[in-house]
């Protein structure tokens, strides 16, 4: 399935918002208050959005090979977590 640029932008913002929401919930339980965990001042976590766009762009051709698709998804998210932690 081919996606256009607007679909990738949509994926970026939807999954960036979902990732930001999950991190906010986890931080609220950990610290007992709301803490903005995003890189920018807003309800979007850039790292989750970029990861999803990369995964959709790279792994959609591997729909018949679930193991390879899983390995690529894990590798992309692990590398992104490492890069974000290093920065």
HELIX and SHEET records of a PDB file:
HELIX    1   1 UNK A    5  UNK A   31  1                                  27    
HELIX    2   2 UNK A   46  UNK A   59  1                                  14    
HELIX    3   3 UNK A   60  UNK A   62  5                                   3    
HELIX    4   4 UNK A   66  UNK A   86  1                                  21    
END                                                                             
